Amino acid sequence: MDSLTAQDRAMLDLEREWWSTSGGKETAIVERVGLSPVRYYQRLNRLLDTAAALAHDPVTVNRLRRTRAKGRADG
């Protein structure tokens, strides 16, 4: 199984939180993960397809996978 980096775990932890505004989340992405929002979402998209991410936080990963699939279907 793939292993997660500390940054991967931080990304999943960030996604577990509730965000009322996108600006607050974008600030947290830069401050807590150290990536630009664009780069963050690129990495997150790849991370969601890993077995390690699913094992680490199945609820969050499955929720994000459903959201991603819905976005592609609406698309």
ChimeraX attribute file (.defattr): number of C-alpha atoms within 10 A of each C-alpha:
attribute: neighborCount
match mode: 1-to-1
recipient: residues
	/A:1	8
	/A:2	9
	/A:3	13
	/A:4	15
	/A:5	9
	/A:6	9
	/A:7	13
	/A:8	18
	/A:9	18
	/A:10	15
	/A:11	19
	/A:12	20
	/A:13	13
	/A:14	16
	/A:15	17
	/A:16	15
	/A:17	10
	/A:18	8
	/A:19	12
	/A:20	8
	/A:21	8
	/A:22	9
	/A:23	10
	/A:24	10
	/A:25	17
	/A:26	17
	/A:27	14
	/A:28	15
	/A:29	22
	/A:30	13
	/A:31	11
	/A:32	13
	/A:33	18
	/A:34	13
	/A:35	16
	/A:36	13
	/A:37	16
	/A:38	11
	/A:39	12
	/A:40	17
	/A:41	14
	/A:42	10
	/A:43	14
	/A:44	18
	/A:45	14
	/A:46	10
	/A:47	19
	/A:48	19
	/A:49	12
	/A:50	15
	/A:51	15
	/A:52	17
	/A:53	23
	/A:54	16
	/A:55	13
	/A:56	15
	/A:57	14
	/A:58	14
	/A:59	12
	/A:60	18
	/A:61	23
	/A:62	14
	/A:63	13
	/A:64	18
	/A:65	15
	/A:66	12
	/A:67	12
	/A:68	14
	/A:69	12
	/A:70	11
	/A:71	10
	/A:72	9
	/A:73	8
	/A:74	7
	/A:75	6
